Amino acid sequence: MSNRPIFVATHPRSCSTAFERVFMTQRDALQCIHEPFGDAFYYGPERLSSRYEHDEKARLDSGFAQSTFRTILDRIEKEGAEGKRIFIKDIIHYLVPPNGAPPSIAPSLARKERGVGTFERHSNGVANGTKLAPYPYATEPELRNPTVVPSEILGQFHFTFLIRHPRYSIPSYYRCTVPPLNEVTGFHNFMPSEAGYDELRRVFDYLRVVGQVGPKIATQNVYVNRSTNSNANKAEICVVDADDLLDDPAGIIAAYCKSVGIGYHEQMLSWDSEKDQKQAKDAFEKWKGFHEDAMNSCDLKPRKLKKKAKSDEEEDREWLDQYGAEGAKVIRQIVNANVKDYEYLKQFALTAQTIVSV
Protein backbone atom coordinates (compact mmCIF):
# COMPACT_ATOMS: atom_id res chain seq x y z
CA MET A 1 0.00 0.00 0.00
CA SER A 2 1.24 3.48 -0.89
CA ASN A 3 2.72 5.67 1.83
CA ARG A 4 2.64 8.76 -0.37
CA PRO A 5 1.17 11.98 1.07
CA ILE A 6 -2.62 11.87 0.96
CA PHE A 7 -4.23 14.84 -0.78
CA VAL A 8 -7.97 15.26 -0.15
CA ALA A 9 -9.03 17.44 -3.09
CA THR A 10 -12.32 19.23 -2.59
CA HIS A 11 -14.37 22.40 -3.16
CA PRO A 12 -15.51 25.00 -0.59
CA ARG A 13 -18.15 24.16 2.04
CA SER A 14 -18.01 20.39 1.52
CA CYS A 15 -17.86 19.45 5.24
CA SER A 16 -14.19 18.82 4.52
CA THR A 17 -12.92 20.34 7.77
CA ALA A 18 -15.10 17.96 9.81
CA PHE A 19 -13.67 15.15 7.68
CA GLU A 20 -10.17 16.46 8.31
CA ARG A 21 -10.68 16.52 12.07
CA VAL A 22 -11.06 12.74 12.01
CA PHE A 23 -7.51 12.36 10.73
CA MET A 24 -6.11 15.08 12.94
CA THR A 25 -6.68 12.68 15.85
CA GLN A 26 -3.96 10.41 14.42
CA ARG A 27 -1.05 12.57 15.52
CA ASP A 28 1.28 9.63 16.02
CA ALA A 29 0.94 8.46 12.41
CA LEU A 30 -0.26 11.43 10.34
CA GLN A 31 0.96 14.99 9.87
CA CYS A 32 -2.12 16.98 8.85
CA ILE A 33 -1.68 20.14 6.80
CA HIS A 34 -4.75 22.34 6.46
CA GLU A 35 -5.40 24.13 3.13
CA PRO A 36 -1.84 25.29 2.44
CA PHE A 37 -2.21 26.31 -1.21
CA GLY A 38 -4.70 29.10 -0.52
CA ASP A 39 -1.75 31.17 0.68
CA ALA A 40 -0.27 31.26 -2.81
CA PHE A 41 -3.64 31.37 -4.59
CA TYR A 42 -4.88 34.51 -2.81
CA TYR A 43 -1.91 36.40 -1.43
CA GLY A 44 1.48 35.52 -2.90
CA PRO A 45 3.49 36.75 -5.90
CA GLU A 46 2.06 33.89 -8.02
CA ARG A 47 -1.54 34.47 -6.95
CA LEU A 48 -4.23 33.23 -9.31
CA SER A 49 -7.22 34.84 -7.60
CA SER A 50 -8.27 38.43 -8.21
CA ARG A 51 -10.00 38.63 -4.80
CA TYR A 52 -7.24 40.70 -3.20
CA GLU A 53 -5.59 41.96 -6.37
CA HIS A 54 -6.37 45.58 -5.53
CA ASP A 55 -5.95 45.23 -1.78
CA GLU A 56 -2.24 45.07 -1.12
CA LYS A 57 -2.78 45.77 2.56
CA ALA A 58 -4.92 42.64 2.95
CA ARG A 59 -2.26 40.58 1.18
CA LEU A 60 0.47 41.94 3.44
CA ASP A 61 -1.63 41.62 6.60
CA SER A 62 -2.32 37.96 5.79
CA GLY A 63 1.32 37.11 6.43
CA PHE A 64 1.43 35.14 3.17
CA ALA A 65 2.36 37.85 0.67
CA GLN A 66 5.60 36.01 -0.14
CA SER A 67 4.10 32.52 -0.35
CA THR A 68 4.68 30.77 -3.67
CA PHE A 69 3.70 27.30 -4.79
CA ARG A 70 7.34 26.33 -4.27
CA THR A 71 7.52 27.58 -0.67
CA ILE A 72 4.33 25.68 0.15
CA LEU A 73 5.67 22.45 -1.35
CA ASP A 74 8.94 22.98 0.53
CA ARG A 75 6.93 23.25 3.75
CA ILE A 76 5.09 20.02 2.95
CA GLU A 77 8.39 18.25 2.25
CA LYS A 78 9.86 19.55 5.50
CA GLU A 79 6.89 18.36 7.55
CA GLY A 80 7.10 14.97 5.84
CA ALA A 81 10.70 14.62 6.98
CA GLU A 82 9.45 13.91 10.50
CA GLY A 83 8.56 10.40 9.36
CA LYS A 84 4.79 10.64 9.58
CA ARG A 85 2.56 10.26 6.56
CA ILE A 86 1.34 13.61 5.27
CA PHE A 87 -2.42 14.25 5.11
CA ILE A 88 -3.41 17.38 3.18
CA LYS A 89 -6.94 18.69 2.80
CA ASP A 90 -7.24 21.52 0.31
CA ILE A 91 -9.46 23.29 -2.18
CA ILE A 92 -8.29 22.00 -5.54
CA HIS A 93 -9.16 25.16 -7.46
CA TYR A 94 -6.24 26.78 -5.60
CA LEU A 95 -4.06 24.95 -8.14
CA VAL A 96 -6.12 25.88 -11.21
CA PRO A 97 -6.44 29.25 -12.99
CA PRO A 98 -9.97 30.62 -12.44
CA ASN A 99 -12.73 30.94 -15.04
CA GLY A 100 -11.27 28.29 -17.34
CA ALA A 101 -8.18 30.37 -18.12
CA PRO A 102 -5.43 28.38 -19.87
CA PRO A 103 -2.98 26.95 -17.33
CA SER A 104 0.78 27.18 -17.31
CA ILE A 105 3.29 26.10 -14.69
CA ALA A 106 3.85 28.41 -11.71
CA PRO A 107 7.14 30.30 -12.16
CA SER A 108 8.59 28.98 -8.92
CA LEU A 109 8.02 25.42 -10.17
CA ALA A 110 8.98 25.91 -13.80
CA ARG A 111 12.13 24.33 -15.15
CA LYS A 112 14.69 26.97 -16.04
CA GLU A 113 16.58 26.57 -19.28
CA ARG A 114 20.30 27.26 -19.35
CA GLY A 115 20.88 30.90 -20.22
CA VAL A 116 17.28 31.82 -19.51
CA GLY A 117 16.42 33.72 -16.32
CA THR A 118 13.37 33.42 -14.14
CA PHE A 119 9.98 33.37 -15.75
CA GLU A 120 8.30 36.74 -15.31
CA ARG A 121 5.82 38.61 -17.48
CA HIS A 122 7.80 41.81 -17.04
CA SER A 123 11.00 42.24 -15.10
CA ASN A 124 9.50 44.82 -12.75
CA GLY A 125 5.84 43.71 -12.79
CA VAL A 126 4.83 46.93 -14.55
CA ALA A 127 3.72 47.58 -18.12
CA ASN A 128 2.91 51.06 -19.48
CA GLY A 129 2.85 52.41 -15.93
CA THR A 130 0.26 49.89 -14.76
CA LYS A 131 1.05 47.29 -12.14
CA LEU A 132 0.25 43.84 -13.45
CA ALA A 133 -1.42 40.89 -11.80
CA PRO A 134 0.90 37.88 -11.67
CA TYR A 135 -1.27 35.68 -13.89
CA PRO A 136 -1.01 34.71 -16.69
CA TYR A 137 2.54 33.50 -16.17
CA ALA A 138 5.17 33.63 -18.89
CA THR A 139 5.73 29.90 -18.55
CA GLU A 140 4.89 26.86 -20.62
CA PRO A 141 1.81 24.69 -20.01
CA GLU A 142 1.88 20.92 -19.73
CA LEU A 143 -0.21 18.84 -22.09
CA ARG A 144 -3.68 18.25 -20.61
CA ASN A 145 -2.59 19.34 -17.11
CA PRO A 146 -5.26 21.80 -15.82
CA THR A 147 -3.11 22.96 -12.89
CA VAL A 148 -0.09 25.21 -12.36
CA VAL A 149 1.79 22.33 -10.71
CA PRO A 150 3.97 20.03 -12.85
CA SER A 151 2.71 16.49 -13.32
CA GLU A 152 5.85 15.04 -11.76
CA ILE A 153 4.96 16.84 -8.52
CA LEU A 154 1.26 15.92 -8.69
CA GLY A 155 2.42 12.34 -9.09
CA GLN A 156 3.97 12.40 -5.63
CA PHE A 157 0.53 12.56 -3.98
CA HIS A 158 -2.15 9.96 -3.30
CA PHE A 159 -5.24 11.87 -4.45
CA THR A 160 -8.71 11.35 -3.02
CA PHE A 161 -11.80 13.51 -3.48
CA LEU A 162 -14.58 14.95 -1.33
CA ILE A 163 -17.81 16.37 -2.75
CA ARG A 164 -21.10 17.81 -1.55
CA HIS A 165 -24.23 18.67 -3.51
CA PRO A 166 -24.11 22.34 -4.60
CA ARG A 167 -27.60 22.91 -3.18
CA TYR A 168 -25.88 22.76 0.22
CA SER A 169 -22.38 24.08 -0.48
CA ILE A 170 -23.23 27.15 -2.58
CA PRO A 171 -25.65 28.85 -0.13
CA SER A 172 -23.24 28.02 2.68
CA TYR A 173 -20.40 29.71 0.79
CA TYR A 174 -22.57 32.66 -0.20
CA ARG A 175 -23.34 33.22 3.48
CA CYS A 176 -19.61 33.62 4.16
CA THR A 177 -19.35 36.47 1.63
CA VAL A 178 -22.21 38.72 2.77
CA PRO A 179 -22.96 40.60 6.02
CA PRO A 180 -22.56 39.93 8.82
CA LEU A 181 -20.18 36.98 8.35
CA ASN A 182 -18.05 38.63 5.66
CA GLU A 183 -16.68 41.00 8.29
CA VAL A 184 -15.11 37.94 9.89
CA THR A 185 -14.06 36.04 6.77
CA GLY A 186 -12.75 39.06 4.88
CA PHE A 187 -14.48 37.76 1.74
CA HIS A 188 -16.62 40.77 0.84
CA ASN A 189 -18.14 39.54 -2.41
CA PHE A 190 -19.37 36.25 -3.78
CA MET A 191 -17.26 34.98 -6.70
CA PRO A 192 -18.88 32.19 -8.77
CA SER A 193 -15.41 31.10 -9.88
CA GLU A 194 -14.79 29.90 -6.31
CA ALA A 195 -17.54 27.25 -6.45
CA GLY A 196 -14.84 24.75 -7.36
CA TYR A 197 -16.76 21.94 -9.06
CA ASP A 198 -15.47 22.49 -12.59
CA GLU A 199 -11.88 22.51 -11.41
CA LEU A 200 -12.40 19.44 -9.24
CA ARG A 201 -13.85 17.49 -12.14
CA ARG A 202 -11.08 18.55 -14.53
CA VAL A 203 -8.33 17.58 -12.10
CA PHE A 204 -10.11 14.30 -11.36
CA ASP A 205 -10.35 13.44 -15.05
CA TYR A 206 -6.75 14.47 -15.69
CA LEU A 207 -5.48 12.18 -12.92
CA ARG A 208 -7.50 9.34 -14.42
CA VAL A 209 -6.17 9.99 -17.92
CA VAL A 210 -2.54 9.94 -16.79
CA GLY A 211 -3.16 6.79 -14.77
CA GLN A 212 -2.57 8.29 -11.33
CA VAL A 213 -5.98 7.20 -10.05
CA GLY A 214 -8.08 4.25 -11.14
CA PRO A 215 -9.24 2.21 -12.85
CA LYS A 216 -10.78 0.55 -9.75
CA ILE A 217 -13.43 2.46 -7.78
CA ALA A 218 -12.99 2.15 -4.02
CA THR A 219 -15.52 -0.23 -2.35
CA GLN A 220 -16.91 -1.26 -5.73
CA ASN A 221 -15.97 -4.20 -7.92
CA VAL A 222 -16.04 -1.79 -10.84
CA TYR A 223 -13.21 -0.72 -13.11
CA VAL A 224 -13.40 2.34 -15.33
CA ASN A 225 -10.65 3.03 -17.82
CA ARG A 226 -9.74 6.53 -18.90
CA SER A 227 -5.98 6.05 -18.63
CA THR A 228 -3.59 6.36 -21.53
CA ASN A 229 -0.57 5.60 -19.35
CA SER A 230 0.70 2.90 -17.04
CA ASN A 231 1.48 4.47 -13.69
CA ALA A 232 3.06 2.56 -10.83
CA ASN A 233 1.75 5.19 -8.38
CA LYS A 234 -1.90 4.74 -9.28
CA ALA A 235 -4.46 4.65 -6.49
CA GLU A 236 -8.08 3.57 -6.36
CA ILE A 237 -10.66 6.13 -7.39
CA CYS A 238 -11.70 7.31 -3.93
CA VAL A 239 -14.56 9.83 -3.83
CA VAL A 240 -16.44 10.64 -0.62
CA ASP A 241 -19.84 12.33 -0.71
CA ALA A 242 -20.41 14.56 2.32
CA ASP A 243 -24.01 13.46 2.77
CA ASP A 244 -22.96 9.81 2.90
CA LEU A 245 -20.34 10.83 5.47
CA LEU A 246 -22.87 12.65 7.65
CA ASP A 247 -25.34 9.75 7.50
CA ASP A 248 -22.77 7.05 8.38
CA PRO A 249 -19.47 8.55 9.56
CA ALA A 250 -18.03 5.27 10.85
CA GLY A 251 -18.85 3.28 7.71
CA ILE A 252 -17.56 5.93 5.31
CA ILE A 253 -14.39 6.66 7.30
CA ALA A 254 -13.66 2.93 7.56
CA ALA A 255 -14.04 2.56 3.78
CA TYR A 256 -11.85 5.60 3.15
CA CYS A 257 -9.16 4.33 5.52
CA LYS A 258 -9.09 0.98 3.77
CA SER A 259 -8.67 2.65 0.40
CA VAL A 260 -5.75 4.88 1.44
CA GLY A 261 -4.04 2.41 3.76
CA ILE A 262 -4.80 3.87 7.19
CA GLY A 263 -5.89 1.70 10.10
CA TYR A 264 -9.42 2.52 11.24
CA HIS A 265 -10.65 2.57 14.83
CA GLU A 266 -13.75 4.16 16.31
CA GLN A 267 -11.78 6.58 18.50
CA MET A 268 -10.97 8.52 15.32
CA LEU A 269 -14.49 9.95 15.41
CA SER A 270 -14.01 11.74 18.73
CA TRP A 271 -11.75 14.69 19.56
CA ASP A 272 -12.67 16.18 22.89
CA SER A 273 -9.28 16.64 24.58
CA GLU A 274 -7.60 19.97 25.20
CA LYS A 275 -4.79 18.90 22.88
CA ASP A 276 -7.27 18.10 20.09
CA GLN A 277 -8.94 21.50 20.40
CA LYS A 278 -5.68 23.42 20.46
CA GLN A 279 -4.48 21.60 17.35
CA ALA A 280 -7.69 22.53 15.52
CA LYS A 281 -7.60 26.15 16.63
CA ASP A 282 -4.00 26.55 15.49
CA ALA A 283 -4.70 24.91 12.13
CA PHE A 284 -7.95 26.73 11.30
CA GLU A 285 -7.18 30.19 12.64
CA LYS A 286 -6.03 31.68 9.33
CA TRP A 287 -9.43 31.15 7.65
CA LYS A 288 -11.57 32.97 10.19
CA GLY A 289 -15.32 32.50 9.94
CA PHE A 290 -15.17 29.42 7.72
CA HIS A 291 -14.41 26.63 10.19
CA GLU A 292 -16.06 27.57 13.49
CA ASP A 293 -18.51 24.65 13.50
CA ALA A 294 -15.76 22.09 12.92
CA MET A 295 -13.37 23.89 15.25
CA ASN A 296 -15.88 23.87 18.12
CA SER A 297 -17.01 20.27 17.55
CA CYS A 298 -15.90 17.31 19.66
CA ASP A 299 -16.94 14.35 17.50
CA LEU A 300 -18.54 13.17 14.27
CA LYS A 301 -21.81 11.33 14.87
CA PRO A 302 -24.43 10.19 12.36
CA ARG A 303 -27.22 12.72 12.00
CA LYS A 304 -30.51 11.54 13.41
CA LEU A 305 -32.46 11.96 10.17
CA LYS A 306 -31.18 11.82 6.63
CA LYS A 307 -31.36 15.16 4.89
CA LYS A 308 -34.45 15.29 2.71
CA ALA A 309 -33.97 17.13 -0.55
CA LYS A 310 -36.27 20.11 -0.96
CA SER A 311 -37.93 21.15 -4.19
CA ASP A 312 -36.43 24.00 -6.14
CA GLU A 313 -39.37 26.14 -5.12
CA GLU A 314 -38.80 25.41 -1.42
CA GLU A 315 -35.11 26.18 -1.73
CA ASP A 316 -35.76 29.41 -3.61
CA ARG A 317 -38.17 30.61 -0.92
CA GLU A 318 -35.68 29.77 1.81
CA TRP A 319 -32.84 31.58 0.04
CA LEU A 320 -35.11 34.56 -0.67
CA ASP A 321 -35.90 34.85 3.04
CA GLN A 322 -32.23 34.61 4.00
CA TYR A 323 -30.46 36.56 1.27
CA GLY A 324 -33.04 38.63 -0.61
CA ALA A 325 -34.09 38.46 -4.24
CA GLU A 326 -30.66 39.10 -5.77
CA GLY A 327 -28.93 36.65 -3.46
CA ALA A 328 -31.48 33.94 -4.12
CA LYS A 329 -31.14 34.47 -7.86
CA VAL A 330 -27.34 34.21 -7.78
CA ILE A 331 -27.40 31.12 -5.58
CA ARG A 332 -29.88 29.35 -7.86
CA GLN A 333 -27.82 30.16 -10.96
CA ILE A 334 -24.58 28.88 -9.43
CA VAL A 335 -26.19 25.77 -7.95
CA ASN A 336 -27.67 24.86 -11.33
CA ALA A 337 -24.38 25.57 -13.09
CA ASN A 338 -22.53 23.07 -10.91
CA VAL A 339 -24.98 20.19 -10.54
CA LYS A 340 -23.74 18.39 -13.63
CA ASP A 341 -20.15 18.28 -12.39
CA TYR A 342 -21.29 17.13 -8.96
CA GLU A 343 -23.43 14.34 -10.41
CA TYR A 344 -20.56 13.23 -12.63
CA LEU A 345 -18.26 12.86 -9.61
CA LYS A 346 -21.01 11.32 -7.48
CA GLN A 347 -21.15 8.24 -9.70
CA PHE A 348 -17.67 7.30 -8.41
CA ALA A 349 -18.50 7.72 -4.70
CA LEU A 350 -17.51 4.97 -2.31
CA THR A 351 -20.07 3.25 -0.11
CA ALA A 352 -20.01 2.62 3.63
CA GLN A 353 -18.23 -0.52 4.74
CA THR A 354 -18.60 -2.92 7.62
CA ILE A 355 -16.28 -1.67 10.33
CA VAL A 356 -13.28 -3.74 11.33
CA SER A 357 -11.30 -2.09 14.13
CA VAL A 358 -7.56 -2.55 14.19
HELIX and SHEET records of a PDB file:
HELIX    1   1 SER A   16  MET A   24  1                                   9    
HELIX    2   2 GLY A   38  TYR A   42  1                                   5    
HELIX    3   3 GLU A   56  SER A   62  1                                   7    
HELIX    4   4 PHE A   69  GLY A   80  1                                  12    
HELIX    5   5 ILE A   92  LEU A   95  5                                   4    
HELIX    6   6 PRO A   98  GLY A  100  5                                   3    
HELIX    7   7 PRO A  107  LEU A  109  5                                   3    
HELIX    8   8 SER A  151  LEU A  154  1                                   4    
HELIX    9   9 PRO A  166  ARG A  175  1                                  10    
HELIX   10  10 ASN A  182  THR A  185  1                                   4    
HELIX   11  11 PRO A  192  GLU A  194  5                                   3    
HELIX   12  12 TYR A  197  VAL A  209  1                                  13    
HELIX   13  13 ALA A  242  ASP A  247  1                                   6    
HELIX   14  14 PRO A  249  VAL A  260  1                                  12    
HELIX   15  15 GLU A  266  LEU A  269  5                                   4    
HELIX   16  16 GLU A  274  PHE A  284  1                                  11    
HELIX   17  17 GLU A  292  MET A  295  1                                   4    
HELIX   18  18 ASP A  312  LYS A  346  1                                  35    
SHEET    1   A 5 LEU A  30  HIS A  34  0                                        
SHEET    2   A 5 ARG A  85  ILE A  91  1                                        
SHEET    3   A 5 ILE A   6  THR A  10  1                                        
SHEET    4   A 5 HIS A 158  ILE A 163  1                                        
SHEET    5   A 5 VAL A 239  ASP A 241  1                                        
SHEET    1   B 2 VAL A 126  ALA A 127  0                                        
SHEET    2   B 2 THR A 130  LYS A 131 -1                                        
SHEET    1   C 2 VAL A 213  ILE A 217  0                                        
SHEET    2   C 2 ALA A 235  ILE A 237  1                                        
END                                                                             
